[in-house]
Amino acid sequence: MKTLIIVDLQNDFVPGGALAVPEGDQIIPVVNRIQDKFDLVIASQDWHPANHVSFASNHKNKKPLDKIEWHGTEQILWPDHCVQETWGAELHPDLNTKKVEAIFRNAMDPEIDSYSGFYDNDHEKSSGLTGFLHERKADDLYFCGLAADVCVYFSIKDALQEGFSATLIEDATRAIDADEYERVRKEITDKGCKIINSSEI
């Protein structure tokens, strides 16, 4: 089943939001336009509790983009973003959600970050997305959303690890860091991810 996964297209990740991706809002018309080409459309949503470990504000004398060691792994600290029940955590109002059958929330455990729509960063807790896709016999996955070099990238990595076919719709995503995106782009293509333009769907 041809499935579109819209990753974290939320207010805090577009210009004007707390953790804005440059030009992040420009992908919305593309995402809206392509949805009718898919049998199944689902979305992921960053959904942090206010006391989340990844927020710099929850660590004394720390600022956004500082790094700490947490439970034996490196944790990047971010500005508070996508806090549960806030405007910033809502899906962007211009995003057409009529075809979105399910929304999978991540990063709800305050003790661990979660970039992927499938698992937390330690791969200890599943969002349930894998099981949902298997039940729907959805194995041909197309990814769009924000940000290309973080949550989209980690979601694609997990999808490939789980045995799904993964395709990135490149004009329906934007990256925080262009150099990092080039690195992860090569990594996911080497792992078997296809990269296309929306006109090729």
C-alpha atoms as an extended CHARMM CRD file, in Angstrom:
* protein
*
       201  EXT
         1         1  MET       CA              0.0000000000        0.0000000000        0.0000000000  PROA      1               0.0000000000
         2         2  LYS       CA              1.3720000000        3.3840000000       -1.0280000000  PROA      2               0.0000000000
         3         3  THR       CA              1.6490000000        5.3690000000        2.2110000000  PROA      3               0.0000000000
         4         4  LEU       CA              2.5930000000        8.9770000000        2.9440000000  PROA      4               0.0000000000
         5         5  ILE       CA              4.1210000000        9.7580000000        6.3290000000  PROA      5               0.0000000000
         6         6  ILE       CA              4.0500000000       13.4610000000        7.2220000000  PROA      6               0.0000000000
         7         7  VAL       CA              6.7430000000       14.0100000000        9.8390000000  PROA      7               0.0000000000
         8         8  ASP       CA              6.2730000000       16.6830000000       12.5280000000  PROA      8               0.0000000000
         9         9  LEU       CA              4.7700000000       19.4260000000       10.3520000000  PROA      9               0.0000000000
        10        10  GLN       CA              4.0820000000       21.5230000000       13.4520000000  PROA      10              0.0000000000
        11        11  ASN       CA              3.9780000000       25.2290000000       14.2690000000  PROA      11              0.0000000000
        12        12  ASP       CA              7.2070000000       25.2190000000       16.2800000000  PROA      12              0.0000000000
        13        13  PHE       CA              9.1880000000       23.8390000000       13.3180000000  PROA      13              0.0000000000
        14        14  VAL       CA              8.2280000000       26.5460000000       10.8050000000  PROA      14              0.0000000000
        15        15  PRO       CA              9.3300000000       30.2090000000       10.7180000000  PROA      15              0.0000000000
        16        16  GLY       CA              7.9110000000       31.9510000000       13.7860000000  PROA      16              0.0000000000
        17        17  GLY       CA              8.1310000000       28.7800000000       15.8670000000  PROA      17              0.0000000000
        18        18  ALA       CA             10.4840000000       27.9580000000       18.7300000000  PROA      18              0.0000000000
        19        19  LEU       CA             12.7320000000       25.6600000000       16.6710000000  PROA      19              0.0000000000
        20        20  ALA       CA             12.1150000000       26.8820000000       13.1510000000  PROA      20              0.0000000000
        21        21  VAL       CA             13.4240000000       25.0480000000       10.1090000000  PROA      21              0.0000000000
        22        22  PRO       CA             14.3800000000       27.5580000000        7.3790000000  PROA      22              0.0000000000
        23        23  GLU       CA             11.6210000000       27.7010000000        4.7410000000  PROA      23              0.0000000000
        24        24  GLY       CA              9.7730000000       24.9550000000        6.6170000000  PROA      24              0.0000000000
        25        25  ASP       CA              6.4070000000       26.5010000000        5.7830000000  PROA      25              0.0000000000
        26        26  GLN       CA              7.1350000000       26.3660000000        2.0470000000  PROA      26              0.0000000000
        27        27  ILE       CA              6.6070000000       22.6090000000        1.9020000000  PROA      27              0.0000000000
        28        28  ILE       CA              2.9790000000       22.7690000000        3.0650000000  PROA      28              0.0000000000
        29        29  PRO       CA              1.4160000000       23.3750000000       -0.3850000000  PROA      29              0.0000000000
        30        30  VAL       CA              3.4650000000       20.4800000000       -1.7670000000  PROA      30              0.0000000000
        31        31  VAL       CA              2.3660000000       18.1470000000        1.0360000000  PROA      31              0.0000000000
        32        32  ASN       CA             -1.2640000000       19.1500000000        0.5310000000  PROA      32              0.0000000000
        33        33  ARG       CA             -1.0660000000       18.6400000000       -3.2240000000  PROA      33              0.0000000000
        34        34  ILE       CA              0.3850000000       15.1260000000       -3.1270000000  PROA      34              0.0000000000
        35        35  GLN       CA             -1.8740000000       13.5310000000       -0.5090000000  PROA      35              0.0000000000
        36        36  ASP       CA             -4.4870000000       12.3410000000       -3.0130000000  PROA      36              0.0000000000
        37        37  LYS       CA             -1.8180000000       10.2210000000       -4.7010000000  PROA      37              0.0000000000
        38        38  PHE       CA             -1.5880000000        7.9170000000       -1.6690000000  PROA      38              0.0000000000
        39        39  ASP       CA             -3.7500000000        5.0780000000       -0.3780000000  PROA      39              0.0000000000
        40        40  LEU       CA             -2.9220000000        5.9130000000        3.2370000000  PROA      40              0.0000000000
        41        41  VAL       CA             -1.7620000000        9.1490000000        4.8870000000  PROA      41              0.0000000000
        42        42  ILE       CA             -0.5040000000        9.3060000000        8.4700000000  PROA      42              0.0000000000
        43        43  ALA       CA              1.4010000000       11.8830000000       10.5050000000  PROA      43              0.0000000000
        44        44  SER       CA              3.8330000000       12.0190000000       13.3930000000  PROA      44              0.0000000000
        45        45  GLN       CA              3.7370000000       14.7040000000       16.0610000000  PROA      45              0.0000000000
        46        46  ASP       CA              6.4320000000       15.7940000000       18.4980000000  PROA      46              0.0000000000
        47        47  TRP       CA              4.6290000000       15.9240000000       21.8560000000  PROA      47              0.0000000000
        48        48  HSD       CA              6.9570000000       16.8930000000       24.7140000000  PROA      48              0.0000000000
        49        49  PRO       CA              6.0430000000       17.2210000000       28.3780000000  PROA      49              0.0000000000
        50        50  ALA       CA              7.2520000000       20.5680000000       29.7460000000  PROA      50              0.0000000000
        51        51  ASN       CA              9.8890000000       18.8540000000       31.9240000000  PROA      51              0.0000000000
        52        52  HSD       CA             11.5350000000       17.0640000000       29.0080000000  PROA      52              0.0000000000
        53        53  VAL       CA             15.2220000000       16.2380000000       29.3690000000  PROA      53              0.0000000000
        54        54  SER       CA             16.0250000000       17.6750000000       25.9200000000  PROA      54              0.0000000000
        55        55  PHE       CA             15.0240000000       21.2270000000       26.8940000000  PROA      55              0.0000000000
        56        56  ALA       CA             17.9630000000       23.4510000000       27.8390000000  PROA      56              0.0000000000
        57        57  SER       CA             15.6420000000       25.3160000000       30.2100000000  PROA      57              0.0000000000
        58        58  ASN       CA             15.4710000000       22.1990000000       32.3920000000  PROA      58              0.0000000000
        59        59  HSD       CA             19.2430000000       22.1850000000       33.0020000000  PROA      59              0.0000000000
        60        60  LYS       CA             21.0110000000       24.7690000000       35.1490000000  PROA      60              0.0000000000
        61        61  ASN       CA             23.4470000000       27.0320000000       33.2830000000  PROA      61              0.0000000000
        62        62  LYS       CA             22.7580000000       25.3530000000       29.9400000000  PROA      62              0.0000000000
        63        63  LYS       CA             21.6510000000       26.9440000000       26.6880000000  PROA      63              0.0000000000
        64        64  PRO       CA             20.1570000000       25.5820000000       23.4530000000  PROA      64              0.0000000000
        65        65  LEU       CA             22.5570000000       23.4690000000       21.3670000000  PROA      65              0.0000000000
        66        66  ASP       CA             24.7210000000       22.6590000000       24.3900000000  PROA      66              0.0000000000
        67        67  LYS       CA             25.3560000000       18.9450000000       24.7970000000  PROA      67              0.0000000000
        68        68  ILE       CA             25.1900000000       16.8500000000       27.9340000000  PROA      68              0.0000000000
        69        69  GLU       CA             25.6880000000       13.1910000000       28.7560000000  PROA      69              0.0000000000
        70        70  TRP       CA             22.4330000000       11.5510000000       29.7570000000  PROA      70              0.0000000000
        71        71  HSD       CA             22.1410000000        7.8800000000       30.6750000000  PROA      71              0.0000000000
        72        72  GLY       CA             25.4150000000        7.1800000000       28.8920000000  PROA      72              0.0000000000
        73        73  THR       CA             24.6030000000        8.9000000000       25.6050000000  PROA      73              0.0000000000
        74        74  GLU       CA             25.0540000000       12.3960000000       24.2320000000  PROA      74              0.0000000000
        75        75  GLN       CA             21.9700000000       14.5930000000       24.4090000000  PROA      75              0.0000000000
        76        76  ILE       CA             21.6340000000       17.8150000000       22.4290000000  PROA      76              0.0000000000
        77        77  LEU       CA             19.7140000000       20.4510000000       24.3520000000  PROA      77              0.0000000000
        78        78  TRP       CA             17.0250000000       22.3500000000       22.4670000000  PROA      78              0.0000000000
        79        79  PRO       CA             14.8500000000       25.3660000000       23.1270000000  PROA      79              0.0000000000
        80        80  ASP       CA             11.4770000000       24.3940000000       24.5660000000  PROA      80              0.0000000000
        81        81  HSD       CA              9.3870000000       23.2400000000       21.5970000000  PROA      81              0.0000000000
        82        82  CYS       CA              6.2830000000       21.2320000000       20.7590000000  PROA      82              0.0000000000
        83        83  VAL       CA              5.1710000000       21.2290000000       24.3920000000  PROA      83              0.0000000000
        84        84  GLN       CA              1.9660000000       19.2420000000       24.8670000000  PROA      84              0.0000000000
        85        85  GLU       CA             -1.2720000000       21.2460000000       24.5150000000  PROA      85              0.0000000000
        86        86  THR       CA              0.4940000000       24.3670000000       23.2120000000  PROA      86              0.0000000000
        87        87  TRP       CA              0.1370000000       26.2120000000       19.9100000000  PROA      87              0.0000000000
        88        88  GLY       CA              3.6700000000       25.2100000000       18.9500000000  PROA      88              0.0000000000
        89        89  ALA       CA              2.8590000000       21.5060000000       19.1930000000  PROA      89              0.0000000000
        90        90  GLU       CA             -0.1870000000       21.7240000000       16.9270000000  PROA      90              0.0000000000
        91        91  LEU       CA              0.0070000000       20.5870000000       13.3300000000  PROA      91              0.0000000000
        92        92  HSD       CA              0.3060000000       23.6370000000       11.0880000000  PROA      92              0.0000000000
        93        93  PRO       CA             -3.1510000000       25.0990000000       10.4130000000  PROA      93              0.0000000000
        94        94  ASP       CA             -2.5290000000       25.2330000000        6.6540000000  PROA      94              0.0000000000
        95        95  LEU       CA             -1.8220000000       21.4920000000        6.5300000000  PROA      95              0.0000000000
        96        96  ASN       CA             -4.7530000000       19.5940000000        5.0700000000  PROA      96              0.0000000000
        97        97  THR       CA             -5.4510000000       16.7720000000        7.5210000000  PROA      97              0.0000000000
        98        98  LYS       CA             -8.6570000000       15.3840000000        5.9870000000  PROA      98              0.0000000000
        99        99  LYS       CA             -6.8210000000       12.3060000000        4.6750000000  PROA      99              0.0000000000
       100       100  VAL       CA             -4.6960000000       11.7640000000        7.7930000000  PROA      100             0.0000000000
       101       101  GLU       CA             -6.0050000000        8.5060000000        9.2710000000  PROA      101             0.0000000000
       102       102  ALA       CA             -3.7530000000        8.3690000000       12.3290000000  PROA      102             0.0000000000
       103       103  ILE       CA             -1.2830000000       10.5330000000       14.2350000000  PROA      103             0.0000000000
       104       104  PHE       CA              1.6090000000        8.9400000000       16.1150000000  PROA      104             0.0000000000
       105       105  ARG       CA              3.0500000000       11.0500000000       18.9120000000  PROA      105             0.0000000000
       106       106  ASN       CA              6.6400000000       10.8230000000       20.0560000000  PROA      106             0.0000000000
       107       107  ALA       CA              8.9740000000       12.2080000000       22.7580000000  PROA      107             0.0000000000
       108       108  MET       CA              6.3270000000       11.8660000000       25.4730000000  PROA      108             0.0000000000
       109       109  ASP       CA              8.7080000000       10.2500000000       27.9970000000  PROA      109             0.0000000000
       110       110  PRO       CA             10.4500000000       13.1390000000       29.8140000000  PROA      110             0.0000000000
       111       111  GLU       CA             13.5830000000       11.0400000000       30.3360000000  PROA      111             0.0000000000
       112       112  ILE       CA             14.4580000000       10.2940000000       26.7130000000  PROA      112             0.0000000000
       113       113  ASP       CA             14.3770000000       12.1160000000       23.3980000000  PROA      113             0.0000000000
       114       114  SER       CA             12.6960000000       10.7290000000       20.3180000000  PROA      114             0.0000000000
       115       115  TYR       CA             13.4610000000       11.9530000000       16.8040000000  PROA      115             0.0000000000
       116       116  SER       CA             11.9360000000        9.0690000000       14.8710000000  PROA      116             0.0000000000
       117       117  GLY       CA              8.2460000000        8.4520000000       14.3350000000  PROA      117             0.0000000000
       118       118  PHE       CA              8.8820000000        4.7650000000       15.1000000000  PROA      118             0.0000000000
       119       119  TYR       CA             10.9810000000        4.6220000000       18.2750000000  PROA      119             0.0000000000
       120       120  ASP       CA             12.6290000000        6.6820000000       20.9860000000  PROA      120             0.0000000000
       121       121  ASN       CA             16.3270000000        7.3830000000       20.5040000000  PROA      121             0.0000000000
       122       122  ASP       CA             17.3450000000        4.3270000000       22.5350000000  PROA      122             0.0000000000
       123       123  HSD       CA             14.9680000000        2.0620000000       20.6050000000  PROA      123             0.0000000000
       124       124  GLU       CA             13.4070000000        0.9450000000       23.8850000000  PROA      124             0.0000000000
       125       125  LYS       CA              9.8650000000        2.2100000000       23.2890000000  PROA      125             0.0000000000
       126       126  SER       CA              7.8670000000        1.8460000000       20.0880000000  PROA      126             0.0000000000
       127       127  SER       CA              5.2700000000        4.3840000000       19.0140000000  PROA      127             0.0000000000
       128       128  GLY       CA              3.1930000000        1.5610000000       17.5620000000  PROA      128             0.0000000000
       129       129  LEU       CA              3.7200000000        2.8300000000       14.0230000000  PROA      129             0.0000000000
       130       130  THR       CA              5.4080000000       -0.3620000000       12.7860000000  PROA      130             0.0000000000
       131       131  GLY       CA              2.5510000000       -2.5630000000       13.9570000000  PROA      131             0.0000000000
       132       132  PHE       CA             -0.0360000000       -0.2100000000       12.4810000000  PROA      132             0.0000000000
       133       133  LEU       CA              1.6600000000       -0.2470000000        9.0890000000  PROA      133             0.0000000000
       134       134  HSD       CA              1.9680000000       -4.0380000000        9.0840000000  PROA      134             0.0000000000
       135       135  GLU       CA             -1.6980000000       -4.4040000000        9.9960000000  PROA      135             0.0000000000
       136       136  ARG       CA             -2.6570000000       -2.1260000000        7.1250000000  PROA      136             0.0000000000
       137       137  LYS       CA             -0.2600000000       -3.9910000000        4.8060000000  PROA      137             0.0000000000
       138       138  ALA       CA              1.4710000000       -0.6710000000        4.1360000000  PROA      138             0.0000000000
       139       139  ASP       CA              5.0280000000       -1.4450000000        3.0820000000  PROA      139             0.0000000000
       140       140  ASP       CA              5.7320000000        1.2580000000        0.4760000000  PROA      140             0.0000000000
       141       141  LEU       CA              6.4600000000        4.3650000000        2.5490000000  PROA      141             0.0000000000
       142       142  TYR       CA              7.0080000000        7.9230000000        1.3240000000  PROA      142             0.0000000000
       143       143  PHE       CA              8.3280000000       10.5520000000        3.7170000000  PROA      143             0.0000000000
       144       144  CYS       CA              7.9210000000       14.3360000000        3.8920000000  PROA      144             0.0000000000
       145       145  GLY       CA              7.9290000000       16.9320000000        6.6670000000  PROA      145             0.0000000000
       146       146  LEU       CA             10.4410000000       18.4310000000        9.0840000000  PROA      146             0.0000000000
       147       147  ALA       CA             13.2960000000       18.4340000000        9.5510000000  PROA      147             0.0000000000
       148       148  ALA       CA             15.0230000000       16.5180000000        6.7810000000  PROA      148             0.0000000000
       149       149  ASP       CA             18.2690000000       16.0840000000        8.7100000000  PROA      149             0.0000000000
       150       150  VAL       CA             16.6990000000       15.1330000000       12.0460000000  PROA      150             0.0000000000
       151       151  CYS       CA             13.2220000000       13.6410000000       12.4710000000  PROA      151             0.0000000000
       152       152  VAL       CA             12.6700000000       12.7500000000        8.8120000000  PROA      152             0.0000000000
       153       153  TYR       CA             16.1270000000       11.1740000000        8.6330000000  PROA      153             0.0000000000
       154       154  PHE       CA             15.6930000000        9.1130000000       11.8130000000  PROA      154             0.0000000000
       155       155  SER       CA             12.2150000000        8.0020000000       10.7280000000  PROA      155             0.0000000000
       156       156  ILE       CA             13.5570000000        6.8070000000        7.3770000000  PROA      156             0.0000000000
       157       157  LYS       CA             16.4250000000        4.9630000000        9.0770000000  PROA      157             0.0000000000
       158       158  ASP       CA             13.9940000000        3.1180000000       11.3180000000  PROA      158             0.0000000000
       159       159  ALA       CA             11.6460000000        2.3630000000        8.4180000000  PROA      159             0.0000000000
       160       160  LEU       CA             14.4890000000        0.7580000000        6.4730000000  PROA      160             0.0000000000
       161       161  GLN       CA             15.6090000000       -1.1520000000        9.5670000000  PROA      161             0.0000000000
       162       162  GLU       CA             12.0690000000       -2.4800000000        9.9350000000  PROA      162             0.0000000000
       163       163  GLY       CA             12.1130000000       -3.7490000000        6.3450000000  PROA      163             0.0000000000
       164       164  PHE       CA              9.8750000000       -1.1440000000        4.7260000000  PROA      164             0.0000000000
       165       165  SER       CA             10.5390000000        0.4400000000        1.3550000000  PROA      165             0.0000000000
       166       166  ALA       CA             11.3600000000        4.1270000000        1.9410000000  PROA      166             0.0000000000
       167       167  THR       CA             11.2550000000        7.0910000000       -0.4240000000  PROA      167             0.0000000000
       168       168  LEU       CA             12.0240000000       10.6970000000        0.4940000000  PROA      168             0.0000000000
       169       169  ILE       CA             10.0690000000       13.3830000000       -1.3640000000  PROA      169             0.0000000000
       170       170  GLU       CA             12.8070000000       15.9720000000       -1.4490000000  PROA      170             0.0000000000
       171       171  ASP       CA             10.7900000000       19.0720000000       -2.3510000000  PROA      171             0.0000000000
       172       172  ALA       CA              8.3920000000       18.2410000000        0.5180000000  PROA      172             0.0000000000
       173       173  THR       CA             11.0220000000       18.5390000000        3.2340000000  PROA      173             0.0000000000
       174       174  ARG       CA             13.5560000000       21.0850000000        4.4970000000  PROA      174             0.0000000000
       175       175  ALA       CA             16.6830000000       20.7250000000        6.6280000000  PROA      175             0.0000000000
       176       176  ILE       CA             18.0360000000       22.6640000000        9.5790000000  PROA      176             0.0000000000
       177       177  ASP       CA             21.6430000000       22.3050000000        8.4060000000  PROA      177             0.0000000000
       178       178  ALA       CA             22.4980000000       21.9270000000        4.7120000000  PROA      178             0.0000000000
       179       179  ASP       CA             25.8380000000       20.1930000000        5.3160000000  PROA      179             0.0000000000
       180       180  GLU       CA             24.3230000000       17.7070000000        7.7480000000  PROA      180             0.0000000000
       181       181  TYR       CA             21.5370000000       17.0200000000        5.2720000000  PROA      181             0.0000000000
       182       182  GLU       CA             24.0540000000       16.1390000000        2.5540000000  PROA      182             0.0000000000
       183       183  ARG       CA             25.6780000000       13.6770000000        4.9540000000  PROA      183             0.0000000000
       184       184  VAL       CA             22.4460000000       11.9620000000        5.9900000000  PROA      184             0.0000000000
       185       185  ARG       CA             21.1350000000       12.0270000000        2.4150000000  PROA      185             0.0000000000
       186       186  LYS       CA             24.0870000000        9.9040000000        1.3250000000  PROA      186             0.0000000000
       187       187  GLU       CA             23.6570000000        7.6060000000        4.3220000000  PROA      187             0.0000000000
       188       188  ILE       CA             19.9970000000        6.8410000000        3.6760000000  PROA      188             0.0000000000
       189       189  THR       CA             20.4750000000        6.3800000000       -0.0700000000  PROA      189             0.0000000000
       190       190  ASP       CA             23.3300000000        3.9710000000        0.6440000000  PROA      190             0.0000000000
       191       191  LYS       CA             20.8950000000        2.0520000000        2.8670000000  PROA      191             0.0000000000
       192       192  GLY       CA             18.3420000000        1.8310000000        0.0530000000  PROA      192             0.0000000000
       193       193  CYS       CA             16.1560000000        4.9210000000        0.3970000000  PROA      193             0.0000000000
       194       194  LYS       CA             14.9770000000        6.3970000000       -2.9010000000  PROA      194             0.0000000000
       195       195  ILE       CA             14.8920000000       10.1800000000       -3.3090000000  PROA      195             0.0000000000
       196       196  ILE       CA             12.3900000000       11.7850000000       -5.6800000000  PROA      196             0.0000000000
       197       197  ASN       CA             10.6170000000       15.0340000000       -6.4750000000  PROA      197             0.0000000000
       198       198  SER       CA              6.8690000000       15.3120000000       -5.8970000000  PROA      198             0.0000000000
       199       199  SER       CA              6.3150000000       15.4660000000       -9.6600000000  PROA      199             0.0000000000
       200       200  GLU       CA              7.6180000000       11.8820000000       -9.8960000000  PROA      200             0.0000000000
       201       201  ILE       CA              4.9930000000       10.3200000000       -7.6120000000  PROA      201             0.0000000000
